Amino acid sequence: MDRSGEPPDETYNPWSIVNLVFQHLAAEGLHPILGDAGDPGAPAADLLRCLGIRPAPEGNQQLTQDTRRHLAEIRAAVLGEPP
């Protein structure tokens, strides 16, 4: 599918979105609970999908790219590998 002319998909850390929603609900006097017991990951992913956000396990891709670039610079400095 050609998406030329469309902006690229934005990525967010899913926990940032969940935190934002919970802060808003708490400010309204509600007491949200996510996953009464166990891992809250699945309920959090469901919440994101309800908001029209596709959860991605890698989180914020910009941070991932920055980290990879920084690691490449470190490898180049320490091991003499090209960046």
N, CA, C and O atoms as CSV, one atom per row, in Angstrom:
chain,resi,resn,atom,element,x,y,z
A,1,MET,N,N,0.841,-1.160,0.000
A,1,MET,CA,C,0.000,0.000,0.000
A,1,MET,C,C,0.894,1.232,0.000
A,1,MET,O,O,1.751,1.391,0.869
A,2,ASP,N,N,0.685,2.103,-0.984
A,2,ASP,CA,C,1.483,3.313,-1.106
A,2,ASP,C,C,0.901,4.385,-0.203
A,2,ASP,O,O,-0.271,4.743,-0.319
A,3,ARG,N,N,1.734,4.895,0.699
A,3,ARG,CA,C,1.271,5.926,1.632
A,3,ARG,C,C,2.033,7.220,1.416
A,3,ARG,O,O,2.181,8.019,2.340
A,4,SER,N,N,2.523,7.432,0.183
A,4,SER,CA,C,3.265,8.660,-0.074
A,4,SER,C,C,2.359,9.860,0.151
A,4,SER,O,O,1.181,9.851,-0.208
A,5,GLY,N,N,2.934,10.884,0.750
A,5,GLY,CA,C,2.167,12.072,1.058
A,5,GLY,C,C,1.497,12.033,2.421
A,5,GLY,O,O,1.058,13.064,2.932
A,6,GLU,N,N,1.417,10.832,3.020
A,6,GLU,CA,C,0.832,10.715,4.360
A,6,GLU,C,C,1.949,10.777,5.396
A,6,GLU,O,O,3.052,10.288,5.149
A,7,PRO,N,N,1.674,11.375,6.556
A,7,PRO,CA,C,2.706,11.388,7.597
A,7,PRO,C,C,2.946,9.975,8.120
A,7,PRO,O,O,2.034,9.148,8.109
A,8,PRO,N,N,4.167,9.694,8.576
A,8,PRO,CA,C,4.432,8.358,9.117
A,8,PRO,C,C,3.652,8.150,10.412
A,8,PRO,O,O,3.284,9.106,11.095
A,9,ASP,N,N,3.410,6.885,10.733
A,9,ASP,CA,C,2.726,6.576,11.990
A,9,ASP,C,C,3.548,7.104,13.149
A,9,ASP,O,O,4.769,6.946,13.178
A,10,GLU,N,N,2.874,7.737,14.112
A,10,GLU,CA,C,3.555,8.181,15.317
A,10,GLU,C,C,3.577,7.021,16.297
A,10,GLU,O,O,2.664,6.195,16.315
A,11,THR,N,N,4.605,6.965,17.099
A,11,THR,CA,C,4.683,5.927,18.104
A,11,THR,C,C,4.800,6.561,19.470
A,11,THR,O,O,5.354,7.649,19.623
A,12,TYR,N,N,4.281,5.879,20.445
A,12,TYR,CA,C,4.302,6.345,21.820
A,12,TYR,C,C,4.643,5.171,22.717
A,12,TYR,O,O,4.385,4.015,22.382
A,13,ASN,N,N,5.216,5.480,23.841
A,13,ASN,CA,C,5.378,4.456,24.848
A,13,ASN,C,C,3.974,4.159,25.361
A,13,ASN,O,O,3.313,5.062,25.874
A,14,PRO,N,N,3.493,2.909,25.236
A,14,PRO,CA,C,2.122,2.612,25.649
A,14,PRO,C,C,1.844,2.977,27.101
A,14,PRO,O,O,0.730,3.380,27.433
A,15,TRP,N,N,2.836,2.842,27.964
A,15,TRP,CA,C,2.605,3.146,29.373
A,15,TRP,C,C,2.419,4.636,29.596
A,15,TRP,O,O,1.770,5.034,30.563
A,16,SER,N,N,2.969,5.467,28.728
A,16,SER,CA,C,2.736,6.915,28.833
A,16,SER,C,C,1.273,7.237,28.584
A,16,SER,O,O,0.692,8.079,29.269
A,17,ILE,N,N,0.673,6.568,27.601
A,17,ILE,CA,C,-0.732,6.794,27.283
A,17,ILE,C,C,-1.613,6.305,28.426
A,17,ILE,O,O,-2.532,7.004,28.852
A,18,VAL,N,N,-1.328,5.096,28.923
A,18,VAL,CA,C,-2.106,4.547,30.031
A,18,VAL,C,C,-1.996,5.469,31.248
A,18,VAL,O,O,-2.995,5.735,31.916
A,19,ASN,N,N,-0.791,5.955,31.536
A,19,ASN,CA,C,-0.589,6.862,32.665
A,19,ASN,C,C,-1.395,8.146,32.481
A,19,ASN,O,O,-2.014,8.630,33.428
A,20,LEU,N,N,-1.393,8.692,31.283
A,20,LEU,CA,C,-2.156,9.910,31.000
A,20,LEU,C,C,-3.647,9.692,31.249
A,20,LEU,O,O,-4.307,10.528,31.866
A,21,VAL,N,N,-4.169,8.575,30.772
A,21,VAL,CA,C,-5.590,8.265,30.974
A,21,VAL,C,C,-5.887,8.122,32.464
A,21,VAL,O,O,-6.888,8.644,32.955
A,22,PHE,N,N,-5.016,7.414,33.182
A,22,PHE,CA,C,-5.243,7.212,34.612
A,22,PHE,C,C,-5.159,8.523,35.387
A,22,PHE,O,O,-5.934,8.738,36.319
A,23,GLN,N,N,-4.240,9.390,35.018
A,23,GLN,CA,C,-4.157,10.694,35.687
A,23,GLN,C,C,-5.434,11.498,35.457
A,23,GLN,O,O,-5.939,12.148,36.373
A,24,HIS,N,N,-5.946,11.451,34.241
A,24,HIS,CA,C,-7.184,12.172,33.930
A,24,HIS,C,C,-8.355,11.615,34.749
A,24,HIS,O,O,-9.134,12.376,35.322
A,25,LEU,N,N,-8.471,10.290,34.798
A,25,LEU,CA,C,-9.561,9.678,35.559
A,25,LEU,C,C,-9.446,10.004,37.042
A,25,LEU,O,O,-10.448,10.292,37.697
A,26,ALA,N,N,-8.222,9.959,37.573
A,26,ALA,CA,C,-8.014,10.278,38.995
A,26,ALA,C,C,-8.357,11.742,39.271
A,26,ALA,O,O,-8.910,12.060,40.324
A,27,ALA,N,N,-8.034,12.631,38.335
A,27,ALA,CA,C,-8.354,14.054,38.505
A,27,ALA,C,C,-9.870,14.279,38.525
A,27,ALA,O,O,-10.351,15.255,39.101
A,28,GLU,N,N,-10.611,13.374,37.895
A,28,GLU,CA,C,-12.071,13.453,37.881
A,28,GLU,C,C,-12.680,12.790,39.121
A,28,GLU,O,O,-13.902,12.699,39.244
A,29,GLY,N,N,-11.822,12.326,40.040
A,29,GLY,CA,C,-12.307,11.716,41.271
A,29,GLY,C,C,-12.561,10.228,41.178
A,29,GLY,O,O,-13.111,9.635,42.106
A,30,LEU,N,N,-12.169,9.613,40.072
A,30,LEU,CA,C,-12.346,8.175,39.908
A,30,LEU,C,C,-11.098,7.445,40.409
A,30,LEU,O,O,-10.047,8.055,40.602
A,31,HIS,N,N,-11.223,6.174,40.612
A,31,HIS,CA,C,-10.115,5.357,41.112
A,31,HIS,C,C,-9.893,4.182,40.160
A,31,HIS,O,O,-10.310,3.059,40.443
A,32,PRO,N,N,-9.233,4.449,39.030
A,32,PRO,CA,C,-9.070,3.385,38.031
A,32,PRO,C,C,-8.150,2.268,38.525
A,32,PRO,O,O,-7.180,2.503,39.244
A,33,ILE,N,N,-8.488,1.059,38.116
A,33,ILE,CA,C,-7.674,-0.122,38.422
A,33,ILE,C,C,-7.461,-0.841,37.105
A,33,ILE,O,O,-8.400,-1.023,36.330
A,34,LEU,N,N,-6.260,-1.239,36.856
A,34,LEU,CA,C,-5.931,-1.922,35.604
A,34,LEU,C,C,-5.430,-3.311,35.933
A,34,LEU,O,O,-4.332,-3.472,36.466
A,35,GLY,N,N,-6.218,-4.302,35.622
A,35,GLY,CA,C,-5.814,-5.670,35.897
A,35,GLY,C,C,-5.843,-5.928,37.390
A,35,GLY,O,O,-4.840,-5.726,38.075
A,36,ASP,N,N,-6.974,-6.367,37.900
A,36,ASP,CA,C,-7.136,-6.574,39.337
A,36,ASP,C,C,-6.040,-7.445,39.941
A,36,ASP,O,O,-5.668,-7.267,41.101
A,37,ALA,N,N,-5.539,-8.357,39.177
A,37,ALA,CA,C,-4.472,-9.232,39.676
A,37,ALA,C,C,-3.581,-9.610,38.505
A,37,ALA,O,O,-4.047,-9.771,37.377
A,38,GLY,N,N,-2.321,-9.744,38.784
A,38,GLY,CA,C,-1.402,-10.190,37.747
A,38,GLY,C,C,-0.892,-9.077,36.857
A,38,GLY,O,O,-0.919,-7.900,37.217
A,39,ASP,N,N,-0.432,-9.475,35.696
A,39,ASP,CA,C,0.204,-8.579,34.732
A,39,ASP,C,C,-0.834,-7.631,34.124
A,39,ASP,O,O,-1.828,-8.091,33.563
A,40,PRO,N,N,-0.621,-6.318,34.227
A,40,PRO,CA,C,-1.578,-5.368,33.651
A,40,PRO,C,C,-1.383,-5.141,32.157
A,40,PRO,O,O,-2.094,-4.329,31.564
A,41,GLY,N,N,-0.438,-5.840,31.537
A,41,GLY,CA,C,-0.128,-5.597,30.125
A,41,GLY,C,C,-1.302,-5.813,29.188
A,41,GLY,O,O,-1.555,-4.979,28.319
A,42,ALA,N,N,-2.025,-6.915,29.346
A,42,ALA,CA,C,-3.159,-7.203,28.451
A,42,ALA,C,C,-4.278,-6.176,28.624
A,42,ALA,O,O,-4.773,-5.664,27.620
A,43,PRO,N,N,-4.704,-5.847,29.860
A,43,PRO,CA,C,-5.731,-4.804,29.985
A,43,PRO,C,C,-5.254,-3.451,29.458
A,43,PRO,O,O,-6.047,-2.694,28.898
A,44,ALA,N,N,-3.977,-3.142,29.631
A,44,ALA,CA,C,-3.445,-1.876,29.119
A,44,ALA,C,C,-3.511,-1.851,27.595
A,44,ALA,O,O,-3.872,-0.835,27.002
A,45,ALA,N,N,-3.164,-2.971,26.965
A,45,ALA,CA,C,-3.235,-3.050,25.503
A,45,ALA,C,C,-4.675,-2.899,25.033
A,45,ALA,O,O,-4.930,-2.244,24.023
A,46,ASP,N,N,-5.621,-3.500,25.758
A,46,ASP,CA,C,-7.038,-3.355,25.408
A,46,ASP,C,C,-7.473,-1.892,25.509
A,46,ASP,O,O,-8.197,-1.393,24.647
A,47,LEU,N,N,-7.027,-1.213,26.561
A,47,LEU,CA,C,-7.351,0.205,26.728
A,47,LEU,C,C,-6.829,1.012,25.538
A,47,LEU,O,O,-7.548,1.846,24.987
A,48,LEU,N,N,-5.591,0.764,25.147
A,48,LEU,CA,C,-5.011,1.493,24.014
A,48,LEU,C,C,-5.806,1.235,22.735
A,48,LEU,O,O,-6.086,2.162,21.976
A,49,ARG,N,N,-6.167,-0.025,22.500
A,49,ARG,CA,C,-6.936,-0.345,21.298
A,49,ARG,C,C,-8.291,0.377,21.303
A,49,ARG,O,O,-8.752,0.834,20.258
A,50,CYS,N,N,-8.926,0.478,22.475
A,50,CYS,CA,C,-10.205,1.200,22.579
A,50,CYS,C,C,-10.034,2.670,22.211
A,50,CYS,O,O,-10.967,3.304,21.718
A,51,LEU,N,N,-8.846,3.208,22.451
A,51,LEU,CA,C,-8.556,4.601,22.117
A,51,LEU,C,C,-8.077,4.756,20.673
A,51,LEU,O,O,-7.760,5.861,20.235
A,52,GLY,N,N,-8.027,3.648,19.940
A,52,GLY,CA,C,-7.589,3.690,18.549
A,52,GLY,C,C,-6.080,3.715,18.391
A,52,GLY,O,O,-5.567,4.128,17.351
A,53,ILE,N,N,-5.366,3.272,19.426
A,53,ILE,CA,C,-3.907,3.258,19.396
A,53,ILE,C,C,-3.435,1.817,19.284
A,53,ILE,O,O,-3.843,0.955,20.063
A,54,ARG,N,N,-2.580,1.567,18.314
A,54,ARG,CA,C,-2.041,0.227,18.130
A,54,ARG,C,C,-0.829,0.063,19.046
A,54,ARG,O,O,0.220,0.661,18.807
A,55,PRO,N,N,-0.978,-0.752,20.099
A,55,PRO,CA,C,0.169,-0.936,20.992
A,55,PRO,C,C,1.300,-1.663,20.270
A,55,PRO,O,O,1.067,-2.621,19.533
A,56,ALA,N,N,2.504,-1.204,20.488
A,56,ALA,CA,C,3.678,-1.829,19.879
A,56,ALA,C,C,4.644,-2.202,20.996
A,56,ALA,O,O,4.927,-1.383,21.870
A,57,PRO,N,N,5.146,-3.416,20.973
A,57,PRO,CA,C,6.034,-3.841,22.056
A,57,PRO,C,C,7.319,-3.036,22.142
A,57,PRO,O,O,7.925,-2.959,23.210
A,58,GLU,N,N,7.742,-2.441,21.049
A,58,GLU,CA,C,8.997,-1.686,21.082
A,58,GLU,C,C,8.835,-0.284,21.645
A,58,GLU,O,O,9.831,0.408,21.859
A,59,GLY,N,N,7.616,0.148,21.888
A,59,GLY,CA,C,7.401,1.464,22.482
A,59,GLY,C,C,7.727,2.590,21.523
A,59,GLY,O,O,7.415,2.505,20.335
A,60,ASN,N,N,8.346,3.632,22.020
A,60,ASN,CA,C,8.665,4.810,21.235
A,60,ASN,C,C,9.819,4.502,20.292
A,60,ASN,O,O,10.949,4.297,20.733
A,61,GLN,N,N,9.534,4.471,18.991
A,61,GLN,CA,C,10.559,4.107,18.018
A,61,GLN,C,C,11.640,5.168,17.887
A,61,GLN,O,O,12.775,4.842,17.541
A,62,GLN,N,N,11.319,6.428,18.154
A,62,GLN,CA,C,12.341,7.476,18.103
A,62,GLN,C,C,13.403,7.207,19.154
A,62,GLN,O,O,14.596,7.328,18.876
A,63,LEU,N,N,12.980,6.842,20.366
A,63,LEU,CA,C,13.951,6.515,21.415
A,63,LEU,C,C,14.784,5.305,21.032
A,63,LEU,O,O,15.986,5.267,21.294
A,64,THR,N,N,14.152,4.320,20.415
A,64,THR,CA,C,14.872,3.129,19.980
A,64,THR,C,C,15.928,3.493,18.940
A,64,THR,O,O,17.058,3.011,19.007
A,65,GLN,N,N,15.567,4.337,17.984
A,65,GLN,CA,C,16.517,4.759,16.958
A,65,GLN,C,C,17.662,5.558,17.574
A,65,GLN,O,O,18.821,5.367,17.207
A,66,ASP,N,N,17.341,6.448,18.506
A,66,ASP,CA,C,18.384,7.228,19.181
A,66,ASP,C,C,19.336,6.327,19.951
A,66,ASP,O,O,20.548,6.546,19.939
A,67,THR,N,N,18.795,5.316,20.621
A,67,THR,CA,C,19.624,4.373,21.375
A,67,THR,C,C,20.537,3.596,20.439
A,67,THR,O,O,21.722,3.430,20.728
A,68,ARG,N,N,20.003,3.122,19.328
A,68,ARG,CA,C,20.822,2.374,18.357
A,68,ARG,C,C,21.940,3.250,17.792
A,68,ARG,O,O,23.071,2.796,17.621
A,69,ARG,N,N,21.612,4.500,17.506
A,69,ARG,CA,C,22.612,5.422,16.966
A,69,ARG,C,C,23.718,5.668,18.008
A,69,ARG,O,O,24.903,5.692,17.674
A,70,HIS,N,N,23.316,5.850,19.265
A,70,HIS,CA,C,24.287,6.085,20.335
A,70,HIS,C,C,25.171,4.859,20.537
A,70,HIS,O,O,26.379,5.000,20.726
A,71,LEU,N,N,24.597,3.671,20.502
A,71,LEU,CA,C,25.391,2.439,20.641
A,71,LEU,C,C,26.373,2.284,19.482
A,71,LEU,O,O,27.498,1.823,19.677
A,72,ALA,N,N,25.953,2.667,18.281
A,72,ALA,CA,C,26.861,2.606,17.135
A,72,ALA,C,C,28.033,3.559,17.322
A,72,ALA,O,O,29.165,3.229,16.967
A,73,GLU,N,N,27.768,4.744,17.879
A,73,GLU,CA,C,28.845,5.700,18.150
A,73,GLU,C,C,29.812,5.145,19.200
A,73,GLU,O,O,31.026,5.308,19.076
A,74,ILE,N,N,29.283,4.501,20.211
A,74,ILE,CA,C,30.142,3.907,21.249
A,74,ILE,C,C,30.992,2.799,20.654
A,74,ILE,O,O,32.191,2.728,20.922
A,75,ARG,N,N,30.377,1.916,19.834
A,75,ARG,CA,C,31.144,0.843,19.181
A,75,ARG,C,C,32.263,1.417,18.328
A,75,ARG,O,O,33.384,0.908,18.329
A,76,ALA,N,N,31.945,2.492,17.593
A,76,ALA,CA,C,32.950,3.104,16.729
A,76,ALA,C,C,34.103,3.662,17.565
A,76,ALA,O,O,35.266,3.526,17.186
A,77,ALA,N,N,33.786,4.286,18.693
A,77,ALA,CA,C,34.829,4.878,19.534
A,77,ALA,C,C,35.680,3.820,20.236
A,77,ALA,O,O,36.896,3.967,20.358
A,78,VAL,N,N,35.030,2.762,20.693
A,78,VAL,CA,C,35.740,1.751,21.484
A,78,VAL,C,C,36.392,0.690,20.600
A,78,VAL,O,O,37.542,0.310,20.820
A,79,LEU,N,N,35.662,0.223,19.616
A,79,LEU,CA,C,36.141,-0.905,18.806
A,79,LEU,C,C,36.672,-0.481,17.438
A,79,LEU,O,O,37.206,-1.304,16.695
A,80,GLY,N,N,36.527,0.786,17.110
A,80,GLY,CA,C,36.978,1.260,15.817
A,80,GLY,C,C,36.090,0.819,14.663
A,80,GLY,O,O,36.501,0.865,13.503
A,81,GLU,N,N,34.864,0.389,14.983
A,81,GLU,CA,C,33.930,-0.007,13.927
A,81,GLU,C,C,33.312,1.245,13.304
A,81,GLU,O,O,33.097,2.242,13.993
A,82,PRO,N,N,33.029,1.193,12.017
A,82,PRO,CA,C,32.370,2.353,11.397
A,82,PRO,C,C,30.946,2.508,11.935
A,82,PRO,O,O,30.260,1.510,12.157
A,83,PRO,N,N,30.495,3.750,12.148
A,83,PRO,CA,C,29.125,3.965,12.657
A,83,PRO,C,C,28.054,3.579,11.674
A,83,PRO,O,O,26.867,3.708,11.972
